[in-house]
Amino acid sequence: MYVWINWYLVYAVTLGLSFGISLGMTWVMRHFALKWHILDHPGDRKAQKRPVPLLGGAAIVVTFYLMTMGSLLLVQPVREFGIEWLEIHVFQFLGRDHEIRLFGIFAGGLLIAILGLVDDLKTLRPWLKLAGQCAAAAVLIMSDVTINLFTERWLGGWPSFVASVAITMVWVVFMTNSLNLLDNMDGLCAGVSAIAAFSFFICALHTREAFICVLLMVFAGAALGFLVHNLHPARIYMGDMGAMFCGYILATVSILITYYDESTPSRIAVAAPVLALSVPIFDTISVIIIRWRARVPIFEGDRRHFSHRLVNLGMTQQQAVEFILLIAAVTGLGAGLLRQVNTVGTLIIIAQVCGLFLLIVLIMSAGSKRWRVHSRESTQTENSPDG
């Protein structure tokens, strides 16, 4: 039985519903956090001057599960009518054991959300958080959600399996922490997460993976609904629960999308997830390098992040966030185009993205040197006899 469906309308409705639910759910969670005094208090490394309610992440998580579980509950009754497009567009990409894969995706996300909530209520030690993140990644791997990257062709057998498991574990844990680290200014993590979701949506749209597109619209709507309350000055924070969940979902969905097949002009199209998530990747790697050079613990929080360095150059907090979101949008568009161009085109897009971040590094390096010189001159003037 053939049924014509306007998928663009489905995506738009899904995005709108998710946005509306998240918008209302965030308002509810804010009042709940205020009532039970679940607040993020000002500190040395924090920009806010007053306590801000947490639990915004709970609104994102609840919206995501309400929408996805509700949609899946409708699938089985419709499936009884023998509609072929349901098999083609909804379950084909998951394979025969789609129930196991879906369970792994949602169970891992729930584990990450609980871990983040506990960390928001009672700060966990870094090694304990890392162990929880590895456990969530292991749930994915056991449900057969892994990254291949042609390892089967190059290695074969057990070496290929071990390589896929290792790459998947590192990718999921790294991105979960990267989005968590990026959550350091109002609207930043939610904005970047939504932009990355739209970038992956473009990638999945080309491959006609409808279920993944719906999943991304659900996530984007949940992030945008929260973002309305999180714009500067933020009325609520997502906390570790929301930030780690965003990282986990984006890492997971990036694994599910097909970037290369026989019709794809270049195998380098598999680099799309790196481009779509280049902002949190750049922030994490640059912070690790700066902390290592300063000989301070890598897991120790500070104000050396991408956004903080932009503020040190003279931007306001809002300008820094807008600048980073613009960078995320530009690199995200490049990610969406990778599947459409040949090898030369892919290399040009990747080179442009690398050049963009190198330009940012040069600007920040020059600004940092100028700021240090200005600070020394000010100190010398204050200490001089005539000062």
C-alpha positions in Angstrom: 0.0 0.0 0.0 1.5 3.3 -1.1 0.8 6.5 0.9 2.1 9.9 -0.1 3.5 12.0 2.7 4.8 15.5 2.7 7.9 14.9 4.8 8.8 18.6 5.0 5.4 19.2 6.7 6.1 16.3 9.1 9.5 17.8 10.0 8.0 21.3 10.5 5.2 20.0 12.7 7.6 17.9 14.7 9.9 20.9 15.2 7.0 23.1 16.2 5.5 20.7 18.7 8.8 19.9 20.3 9.6 23.6 20.6 6.2 24.3 22.2 6.5 21.5 24.7 10.1 22.4 25.6 9.1 26.1 26.0 6.3 25.2 28.5 8.3 22.5 30.2 11.3 24.8 30.8 8.9 27.3 32.5 7.6 24.5 34.7 11.1 23.3 35.6 12.2 26.9 36.4 9.5 27.3 39.0 10.1 23.8 40.4 13.9 24.6 40.8 13.0 27.9 42.5 10.6 26.2 44.9 13.1 23.5 45.9 16.1 25.8 45.8 17.9 23.9 43.0 20.1 26.8 42.0 23.5 27.6 40.5 25.2 30.1 42.8 27.7 32.7 41.7 31.4 31.8 42.0 34.9 32.7 40.9 34.5 31.0 37.5 30.9 32.0 36.9 29.6 35.1 35.1 26.3 35.4 36.9 25.8 37.8 39.8 22.8 36.0 41.3 21.6 32.5 41.8 20.0 31.0 38.7 17.6 28.0 38.6 18.9 24.7 37.2 16.9 21.8 35.8 16.6 23.4 32.3 18.2 20.2 31.1 15.3 18.2 32.5 13.0 20.1 30.2 15.1 19.2 27.1 15.3 15.5 28.2 11.6 15.2 29.0 10.6 16.9 25.7 12.9 14.6 23.7 11.5 11.4 25.3 7.9 12.5 25.2 8.1 13.3 21.5 10.1 10.3 20.4 8.3 7.7 22.6 5.0 9.2 21.6 5.9 8.9 17.9 7.1 5.4 18.2 3.9 4.3 20.0 2.0 5.5 17.0 4.2 3.5 14.6 2.9 0.0 15.5 -0.8 0.7 15.0 -0.1 2.3 11.6 2.3 -0.5 10.7 -0.6 -3.0 11.0 -2.0 -1.4 7.8 1.0 -2.7 5.9 2.2 0.6 4.7 5.5 0.0 2.9 7.0 3.5 3.4 7.0 2.9 7.2 9.4 0.0 6.7 11.6 1.9 4.2 11.8 5.2 6.0 11.5 4.3 9.7 13.2 1.0 10.3 15.4 0.3 7.4 18.4 2.3 8.6 18.3 0.5 12.0 18.5 -3.0 10.5 16.7 -6.1 11.6 17.4 -5.6 15.3 15.9 -2.1 15.4 14.3 -2.6 18.8 17.7 -3.3 20.4 19.3 -0.3 18.8 16.5 2.0 19.8 16.6 0.6 23.4 20.4 1.2 23.4 20.1 4.8 22.2 17.3 5.8 24.7 18.8 3.8 27.6 22.2 5.4 27.1 20.6 8.9 27.0 18.6 8.2 30.1 21.8 7.1 31.9 23.6 10.3 30.8 20.7 12.4 32.0 20.6 10.8 35.4 24.4 11.2 35.7 24.1 14.8 34.9 21.2 15.4 37.3 23.2 13.8 40.1 26.1 16.0 39.3 23.9 19.1 39.3 22.5 18.2 42.7 25.7 16.9 44.2 29.0 17.6 42.4 30.6 14.3 41.3 34.3 13.6 41.0 35.6 13.8 37.4 36.6 10.1 37.3 33.1 9.1 38.4 31.5 11.2 35.7 33.9 9.7 33.1 32.9 6.2 34.3 29.2 7.0 33.8 29.8 8.4 30.4 31.8 5.3 29.4 28.9 3.1 30.6 26.4 5.1 28.5 28.7 4.7 25.5 29.1 0.9 26.2 25.3 0.6 26.2 25.3 2.1 22.7 28.1 -0.3 21.5 26.3 -3.3 23.0 23.2 -2.4 21.0 25.3 -2.4 17.8 25.5 1.4 17.3 29.1 1.8 16.3 31.4 3.8 13.9 32.9 1.8 11.1 34.9 4.3 8.9 35.9 1.5 6.5 37.7 -0.4 9.3 36.1 -3.7 8.1 37.7 -3.2 4.6 41.1 -2.1 5.9 41.5 -4.4 9.0 38.8 -7.1 8.9 37.8 -9.5 11.6 38.5 -8.8 15.3 40.9 -5.8 14.6 38.0 -4.1 12.8 35.6 -4.7 15.7 38.1 -3.5 18.3 38.8 -0.3 16.2 35.1 0.4 15.8 34.4 -0.1 19.5 37.4 2.2 20.5 36.5 4.9 18.0 32.8 4.9 19.1 33.7 5.0 22.8 36.1 7.9 22.4 33.7 9.9 20.1 30.7 9.6 22.4 32.6 10.4 25.6 34.5 13.2 24.0 31.4 14.9 22.5 29.5 14.4 25.8 32.2 16.3 27.6 32.8 18.9 24.9 29.2 20.1 25.0 29.4 20.1 28.8 32.5 22.3 28.7 30.8 24.6 26.1 28.0 25.4 28.5 29.7 28.4 30.0 27.7 31.4 28.7 24.0 32.1 28.3 22.5 30.6 25.2 25.8 29.1 24.0 25.4 25.3 24.4 21.7 25.3 23.4 22.4 27.4 20.4 25.3 25.4 19.2 23.4 22.1 19.8 20.4 23.4 17.7 22.7 24.5 14.9 24.5 21.1 14.9 21.1 19.3 14.8 20.1 21.3 11.7 23.5 20.5 10.1 23.0 16.8 10.7 19.4 17.2 9.4 20.8 18.5 6.1 23.1 15.4 5.9 20.2 13.0 6.7 17.9 14.8 4.3 20.1 13.9 1.4 20.1 10.3 2.3 16.3 10.3 2.9 16.6 8.8 6.4 13.3 10.1 7.6 13.3 8.8 11.1 16.7 10.4 11.8 15.4 13.7 10.4 12.4 13.5 12.7 14.6 12.7 15.7 16.8 15.7 14.9 13.8 18.0 14.6 12.6 16.8 18.0 16.0 17.5 19.5 16.4 20.9 17.8 12.9 21.9 19.0 13.7 20.9 22.5 17.0 22.9 22.5 15.3 26.0 21.0 12.4 25.9 23.4 14.9 25.9 26.3 17.0 28.6 24.5 14.2 31.1 24.8 14.5 31.0 28.6 18.3 30.8 28.4 19.1 33.9 26.4 21.2 36.6 28.2 20.4 37.3 30.9 19.4 33.6 31.5 16.4 32.8 33.6 17.4 29.1 33.9 20.5 27.0 33.2 20.5 23.5 31.6 23.2 22.3 34.0 25.3 19.2 33.4 22.1 17.2 32.8 21.2 19.1 29.7 24.7 19.8 28.4 25.9 16.1 28.6 22.6 14.9 27.2 23.0 17.3 24.2 26.5 16.0 23.6 25.4 12.4 23.8 22.4 12.8 21.4 24.5 14.7 18.8 27.3 12.1 19.0 24.8 9.2 18.7 22.8 10.7 15.8 26.0 11.5 14.0 26.8 7.7 14.1 23.4 6.7 12.7 23.5 8.9 9.6 24.9 7.5 6.4 27.6 9.8 5.0 29.0 7.6 2.3 27.5 5.1 -0.2 28.1 4.2 -3.8 26.4 7.4 -5.0 28.6 9.7 -2.8 31.3 11.4 -4.9 33.9 11.3 -2.1 34.7 9.1 1.0 35.9 12.2 2.8 32.2 13.0 3.3 32.5 11.0 6.5 34.2 14.1 8.0 30.8 15.8 8.2 30.3 15.2 11.9 33.6 16.8 12.7 32.7 19.9 10.8 29.1 20.0 12.2 30.6 19.8 15.8 33.8 21.7 15.1 33.0 24.5 17.6 32.8 22.3 20.7 35.7 20.2 19.4 37.8 23.4 18.9 36.9 24.7 22.3 37.8 21.4 24.1 41.1 20.9 22.3 42.2 24.5 22.7 41.3 24.5 26.4 43.2 21.2 27.0 46.3 22.7 25.2 46.2 25.9 27.2 45.8 24.1 30.5 48.6 21.7 29.6 50.9 24.6 28.7 50.0 26.4 31.9 50.7 23.2 33.9 47.3 23.1 35.5 45.0 20.0 35.8 43.1 19.4 32.6 39.9 18.6 34.5 40.1 21.8 36.6 37.6 24.4 35.5 38.7 27.9 34.5 37.9 30.8 32.3 40.1 29.9 29.4 37.3 28.7 27.0 36.7 30.1 23.5 33.9 32.3 24.7 36.0 33.7 27.7 38.9 34.5 25.4 36.6 36.5 23.1 35.3 38.5 26.1 38.9 39.2 27.0 39.4 40.7 23.5 36.7 43.3 24.3 33.5 41.6 23.3 30.5 41.5 25.5 29.1 38.2 26.6 26.2 38.4 24.2 28.6 39.4 21.3 30.9 36.4 22.1 27.9 34.0 22.0 26.6 35.5 18.7 30.1 35.2 17.2 30.4 31.6 18.1 26.9 30.7 16.9 27.8 32.3 13.6 31.0 30.2 13.3 28.9 27.1 14.2 26.4 27.9 11.4 29.1 28.5 8.8 30.9 25.3 9.6 27.6 23.4 9.9 26.6 24.4 6.4 30.0 23.1 5.1 29.2 19.8 6.8 25.8 19.6 5.0 27.5 20.2 1.6 30.2 17.5 1.9 28.0 14.7 0.5 27.2 16.9 -2.6 30.7 17.6 -3.8 33.6 15.6 -5.2 36.9 15.0 -3.5 38.4 18.3 -4.5 35.3 20.1 -3.3 35.4 18.3 0.0 39.0 19.1 0.6 38.3 22.8 -0.2 35.4 22.9 2.3 37.6 21.3 5.0 40.5 23.6 4.2 38.1 26.6 4.6 36.9 25.4 8.0 40.5 24.8 9.1 41.5 28.3 7.8 38.6 29.9 9.7 39.7 28.4 13.0 43.4 29.2 12.3 42.3 32.8 11.7 40.5 32.8 15.0 43.6 31.5 16.8 45.7 34.2 15.2 43.3 37.0 16.2 43.0 35.7 19.8 46.8 35.2 20.0 47.4 38.8 18.9 44.7 40.2 21.2 46.1 38.2 24.1 49.6 39.6 23.6 48.3 43.2 23.3 46.3 42.7 26.5 49.4 41.5 28.4 51.5 44.4 27.1 48.7 46.8 28.2 48.5 45.2 31.6 52.3 45.5 32.1 52.2 49.2 31.1 49.3 49.9 33.4 51.1 48.2 36.3 54.3 50.1 35.7 52.4 53.4 35.5 50.7 52.7 38.8 54.0 51.8 40.5 56.0 54.8 39.2 56.7 57.7 41.6 54.5 60.0 39.6 51.7 57.5 39.3 
